[in-house]
Amino acid sequence: MGASISLDYITHRFSPGAAPTLNKIEGRIAPGELVALIGRSGCGKSTLLHMLAGLMMPSEGCVRINGHQVVRPSAKWNMMFQKASLYPWMSVEENAALGLLFAGMPKRAAAKRVNSLLEMVGLNDKRDVKVQSLSGGQQQRVALARSLATDPDVLLLDEPFSALDAFARSALQEEVPAICRERGITMVTVTHDIDEAITMADRVLIMSQNPGRVVDELDVDLPWPRRHMDNGFQSLREGLMQRFKTTDDDKPGHSANPVGKGDAERAA
């Protein structure tokens, strides 16, 4: 089962005395929930994701996963980046098993676990192929298998599909949340693409900038898989566009930091 994530008044400054990049972000993400963070470039959404991964520490406040403060990276919360960051001289299987081998798992056991994952992501016939010969979409599938190999509670996505062609992007937008739902993994994805947010998430959090704050949210109550041309999808898209536009005004008194709205209902 996925992990709960608590954001406890996260504020961050990149240097002492500087204006905050993130300001007093608080709330909760339920176990197994799929959440998308959207906002304009520079709003701090990737910075916040790096804090969830333990790659950065906030200036004030803290991130907790299953009640434990996040102070360093862990195999239980894995992150996929915009680039797959694979070793080109290694095979698909070797790249996917790397985290397991670093953790001390015997090579044969690691290969057995990885091969079932490669089959899940459609690369079982490529396991002995060097990754440098794969397409961008296939490389991200290897990165996905590597991220899933350690059986994480949380999967963090920093726009990993942004450089892919439309077909590969669309396929992964559907497959990744399906895998997370099947395995009960909590997913947090950062994107500036409204369609991607609605396609992948149970809940969309909207960030404003200067400083970065979560100022609104939208529950995505649509059946899986989501189809862009469905009336329900288009209606949610229009509503999210309208909410997103209001963040440009950043009016005083606008309801801020509603992360976790409806958690009691979801947990029931």
PADRENBA-885507 format. One record per residue (C-alpha): x, y, z; chain. Coordinates in Angstrom, 3 decimals, decimal comma. Example, Ala and Ser with C-alpha at 12.3 -4.5 7.8 and 13.67 -1.06 7.14 Angstrom:
BEGIN
{site {12,300 -4,500 7,800} "A"}
{site {13,670 -1,060 7,140} "A"}
***
This chain:
BEGIN
{site {0,000 0,000 0,000} "A"}
{site {1,218 3,477 -0,798} "A"}
{site {2,449 5,923 1,793} "A"}
{site {0,838 9,045 3,180} "A"}
{site {2,659 12,331 2,571} "A"}
{site {2,411 15,316 4,919} "A"}
{site {3,608 18,791 3,990} "A"}
{site {4,158 20,718 7,203} "A"}
{site {4,369 24,452 6,465} "A"}
{site {7,039 24,175 3,784} "A"}
{site {8,878 27,457 3,184} "A"}
{site {12,103 27,696 1,212} "A"}
{site {14,680 30,367 0,416} "A"}
{site {17,684 29,617 -1,762} "A"}
{site {19,837 32,050 0,232} "A"}
{site {19,483 33,787 3,616} "A"}
{site {17,407 36,944 3,376} "A"}
{site {16,128 36,143 -0,109} "A"}
{site {12,432 36,190 -0,943} "A"}
{site {10,856 32,753 -0,401} "A"}
{site {10,532 30,453 -3,407} "A"}
{site {7,906 28,409 -1,536} "A"}
{site {5,741 29,822 1,223} "A"}
{site {3,911 27,922 3,980} "A"}
{site {2,685 24,965 1,941} "A"}
{site {0,808 22,520 4,124} "A"}
{site {-1,485 19,520 3,778} "A"}
{site {-1,703 15,790 3,170} "A"}
{site {-1,684 13,279 0,336} "A"}
{site {-3,468 10,041 1,146} "A"}
{site {-1,911 6,568 0,686} "A"}
{site {-2,350 5,391 -2,894} "A"}
{site {-3,573 8,802 -4,105} "A"}
{site {-2,439 10,077 -7,513} "A"}
{site {-1,730 13,817 -7,404} "A"}
{site {-0,589 16,275 -10,079} "A"}
{site {1,097 19,599 -9,322} "A"}
{site {0,641 22,208 -12,042} "A"}
{site {1,915 25,749 -12,308} "A"}
{site {3,894 28,101 -14,451} "A"}
{site {7,661 27,817 -14,806} "A"}
{site {9,361 29,189 -11,711} "A"}
{site {6,523 28,524 -9,264} "A"}
{site {8,636 26,012 -7,320} "A"}
{site {6,795 22,803 -8,171} "A"}
{site {9,990 20,900 -9,046} "A"}
{site {11,666 22,286 -5,921} "A"}
{site {8,797 20,925 -3,838} "A"}
{site {9,056 17,539 -5,580} "A"}
{site {12,791 17,386 -4,837} "A"}
{site {11,948 17,937 -1,161} "A"}
{site {9,506 15,027 -1,262} "A"}
{site {12,334 12,911 -2,686} "A"}
{site {14,769 13,959 0,046} "A"}
{site {17,079 15,644 -2,470} "A"}
{site {16,578 19,051 -0,828} "A"}
{site {15,638 20,250 2,640} "A"}
{site {13,213 23,167 3,121} "A"}
{site {14,337 26,282 4,948} "A"}
{site {11,351 25,901 7,260} "A"}
{site {8,871 23,098 7,874} "A"}
{site {9,305 19,491 6,836} "A"}
{site {8,041 16,688 4,619} "A"}
{site {6,854 13,485 6,296} "A"}
{site {6,204 10,164 4,576} "A"}
{site {4,234 7,718 6,717} "A"}
{site {4,902 10,026 9,652} "A"}
{site {8,692 9,986 9,262} "A"}
{site {10,548 13,178 8,367} "A"}
{site {12,220 13,017 4,952} "A"}
{site {15,877 13,989 5,361} "A"}
{site {17,515 11,937 2,594} "A"}
{site {16,636 9,914 -0,515} "A"}
{site {15,231 6,420 -0,041} "A"}
{site {14,417 3,416 -2,202} "A"}
{site {10,862 3,657 -0,808} "A"}
{site {10,274 6,976 -2,593} "A"}
{site {11,702 6,948 -6,093} "A"}
{site {11,874 9,759 -8,599} "A"}
{site {11,742 9,803 -12,401} "A"}
{site {13,349 12,809 -14,077} "A"}
{site {12,888 14,479 -17,457} "A"}
{site {15,835 12,432 -18,748} "A"}
{site {16,014 8,698 -18,161} "A"}
{site {19,654 8,951 -16,918} "A"}
{site {20,588 5,436 -18,012} "A"}
{site {24,051 3,959 -18,546} "A"}
{site {24,326 3,580 -22,350} "A"}
{site {26,920 0,785 -22,241} "A"}
{site {24,622 -1,384 -20,105} "A"}
{site {21,739 -3,529 -21,247} "A"}
{site {18,093 -2,824 -20,477} "A"}
{site {18,105 -5,505 -17,776} "A"}
{site {21,318 -4,218 -16,180} "A"}
{site {20,014 -0,641 -16,029} "A"}
{site {16,679 -1,695 -14,580} "A"}
{site {18,366 -3,841 -11,903} "A"}
{site {20,906 -1,231 -10,832} "A"}
{site {19,089 -0,049 -7,708} "A"}
{site {18,604 -3,622 -6,518} "A"}
{site {22,269 -4,447 -7,010} "A"}
{site {23,316 -1,297 -5,123} "A"}
{site {21,013 -2,439 -2,306} "A"}
{site {22,886 -5,762 -2,136} "A"}
{site {20,408 -8,084 -3,843} "A"}
{site {22,073 -11,063 -5,576} "A"}
{site {22,298 -10,668 -9,337} "A"}
{site {20,066 -13,664 -10,124} "A"}
{site {17,311 -12,502 -7,774} "A"}
{site {17,535 -8,967 -9,163} "A"}
{site {17,226 -10,249 -12,740} "A"}
{site {14,152 -12,304 -11,814} "A"}
{site {12,376 -9,302 -10,289} "A"}
{site {13,389 -6,963 -13,111} "A"}
{site {12,278 -9,310 -15,885} "A"}
{site {8,700 -9,343 -14,606} "A"}
{site {8,762 -5,543 -14,563} "A"}
{site {10,200 -5,345 -18,071} "A"}
{site {7,326 -7,511 -19,217} "A"}
{site {4,910 -5,137 -17,467} "A"}
{site {6,336 -2,092 -19,297} "A"}
{site {6,516 -3,897 -22,649} "A"}
{site {10,271 -4,395 -22,884} "A"}
{site {10,733 -8,073 -22,105} "A"}
{site {12,056 -8,720 -25,623} "A"}
{site {14,625 -5,909 -25,206} "A"}
{site {16,228 -7,009 -21,944} "A"}
{site {19,636 -7,812 -23,522} "A"}
{site {19,681 -4,743 -25,784} "A"}
{site {21,967 -1,800 -24,998} "A"}
{site {19,807 1,147 -23,947} "A"}
{site {21,561 3,558 -26,319} "A"}
{site {19,754 1,839 -29,204} "A"}
{site {16,292 2,436 -27,710} "A"}
{site {13,857 5,227 -28,485} "A"}
{site {13,206 7,966 -25,922} "A"}
{site {9,920 6,364 -24,908} "A"}
{site {11,547 2,968 -24,459} "A"}
{site {14,324 4,498 -22,341} "A"}
{site {11,743 6,053 -20,042} "A"}
{site {10,102 2,643 -19,731} "A"}
{site {13,470 1,283 -18,557} "A"}
{site {13,665 4,140 -16,044} "A"}
{site {10,135 3,291 -14,893} "A"}
{site {11,059 -0,372 -14,402} "A"}
{site {14,142 0,699 -12,439} "A"}
{site {12,002 2,970 -10,247} "A"}
{site {9,497 0,176 -9,572} "A"}
{site {12,120 -2,518 -8,930} "A"}
{site {12,679 -1,487 -5,296} "A"}
{site {8,933 -1,793 -4,612} "A"}
{site {8,502 1,889 -3,657} "A"}
{site {5,630 3,329 -1,630} "A"}
{site {5,855 6,647 -3,502} "A"}
{site {6,633 7,434 -7,148} "A"}
{site {7,626 11,033 -7,936} "A"}
{site {7,563 12,238 -11,542} "A"}
{site {9,352 15,421 -12,641} "A"}
{site {7,881 15,856 -16,143} "A"}
{site {9,492 12,603 -17,387} "A"}
{site {7,385 12,521 -20,570} "A"}
{site {7,963 16,117 -21,697} "A"}
{site {10,598 15,260 -24,335} "A"}
{site {8,739 12,275 -25,824} "A"}
{site {6,742 12,118 -29,017} "A"}
{site {2,964 12,335 -28,722} "A"}
{site {2,385 8,582 -29,075} "A"}
{site {4,933 7,538 -26,428} "A"}
{site {3,781 10,312 -24,122} "A"}
{site {0,127 9,330 -24,413} "A"}
{site {0,891 5,653 -23,753} "A"}
{site {2,930 6,371 -20,623} "A"}
{site {0,374 8,873 -19,312} "A"}
{site {-2,079 5,974 -19,291} "A"}
{site {0,217 3,165 -18,194} "A"}
{site {2,029 4,803 -15,267} "A"}
{site {-1,083 5,660 -13,223} "A"}
{site {-2,511 2,225 -14,070} "A"}
{site {0,588 0,580 -12,568} "A"}
{site {0,411 2,834 -9,505} "A"}
{site {-3,262 1,993 -8,967} "A"}
{site {-2,583 -1,730 -9,371} "A"}
{site {0,277 -1,665 -6,862} "A"}
{site {-1,228 0,906 -4,477} "A"}
{site {1,658 3,345 -5,034} "A"}
{site {1,211 6,990 -4,066} "A"}
{site {2,110 9,120 -7,112} "A"}
{site {2,984 12,800 -7,313} "A"}
{site {3,675 14,212 -10,765} "A"}
{site {4,825 17,697 -11,732} "A"}
{site {3,563 19,068 -15,036} "A"}
{site {2,604 22,279 -16,804} "A"}
{site {0,297 20,306 -19,120} "A"}
{site {-3,346 20,487 -17,995} "A"}
{site {-4,380 17,505 -20,151} "A"}
{site {-1,611 15,390 -18,632} "A"}
{site {-2,712 16,354 -15,118} "A"}
{site {-6,322 15,314 -15,749} "A"}
{site {-5,238 12,125 -17,537} "A"}
{site {-3,034 10,905 -14,696} "A"}
{site {-4,330 12,246 -11,384} "A"}
{site {-7,094 11,778 -8,837} "A"}
{site {-6,491 15,336 -7,694} "A"}
{site {-4,810 18,350 -9,286} "A"}
{site {-3,106 20,996 -7,128} "A"}
{site {-2,594 24,435 -8,677} "A"}
{site {0,442 26,491 -7,692} "A"}
{site {0,920 30,235 -7,982} "A"}
{site {4,318 31,868 -7,977} "A"}
{site {6,239 34,652 -6,243} "A"}
{site {6,204 32,925 -3,807} "A"}
{site {5,105 29,415 -4,728} "A"}
{site {1,886 28,411 -2,963} "A"}
{site {-0,838 25,862 -3,531} "A"}
{site {-3,850 28,090 -4,154} "A"}
{site {-6,514 25,755 -5,517} "A"}
{site {-7,294 22,129 -6,309} "A"}
{site {-9,600 20,040 -8,442} "A"}
{site {-10,810 16,478 -7,866} "A"}
{site {-10,760 14,398 -11,064} "A"}
{site {-13,775 12,122 -10,805} "A"}
{site {-13,517 10,370 -14,170} "A"}
{site {-13,343 6,655 -15,045} "A"}
{site {-10,056 5,100 -16,151} "A"}
{site {-8,627 5,300 -18,712} "A"}
{site {-9,380 8,985 -19,421} "A"}
{site {-10,232 9,992 -22,993} "A"}
{site {-9,521 13,576 -24,020} "A"}
{site {-12,560 13,821 -26,270} "A"}
{site {-15,065 12,716 -23,628} "A"}
{site {-17,459 15,420 -22,449} "A"}
{site {-16,461 14,916 -18,816} "A"}
{site {-12,775 15,364 -19,656} "A"}
{site {-13,447 18,546 -21,614} "A"}
{site {-15,620 19,947 -18,833} "A"}
{site {-12,910 19,356 -16,234} "A"}
{site {-10,311 20,808 -18,575} "A"}
{site {-12,296 24,025 -18,982} "A"}
{site {-12,816 24,259 -15,225} "A"}
{site {-9,138 23,683 -14,511} "A"}
{site {-8,127 26,247 -17,138} "A"}
{site {-10,354 28,798 -15,440} "A"}
{site {-8,936 28,046 -12,010} "A"}
{site {-5,403 28,144 -13,389} "A"}
{site {-5,984 31,575 -14,918} "A"}
{site {-7,107 32,995 -11,583} "A"}
{site {-3,661 32,291 -10,126} "A"}
{site {-2,237 34,978 -12,399} "A"}
{site {-4,211 37,577 -10,434} "A"}
{site {-2,887 36,291 -7,100} "A"}
{site {-5,424 38,423 -5,291} "A"}
{site {-5,069 38,956 -1,535} "A"}
{site {-7,524 36,838 0,369} "A"}
{site {-7,624 34,066 -2,235} "A"}
{site {-7,975 30,713 -0,474} "A"}
{site {-4,453 29,330 -0,174} "A"}
{site {-2,954 25,931 0,532} "A"}
{site {-6,041 23,716 0,376} "A"}
{site {-3,915 20,563 0,045} "A"}
{site {-5,739 17,636 1,566} "A"}
{site {-9,277 18,955 1,030} "A"}
{site {-11,616 16,008 1,314} "A"}
{site {-9,020 13,670 2,852} "A"}
{site {-11,478 12,454 5,454} "A"}
{site {-13,912 11,401 2,756} "A"}
{site {-11,170 9,655 0,757} "A"}
{site {-9,874 7,778 3,761} "A"}
{site {-13,344 6,578 4,811} "A"}
***
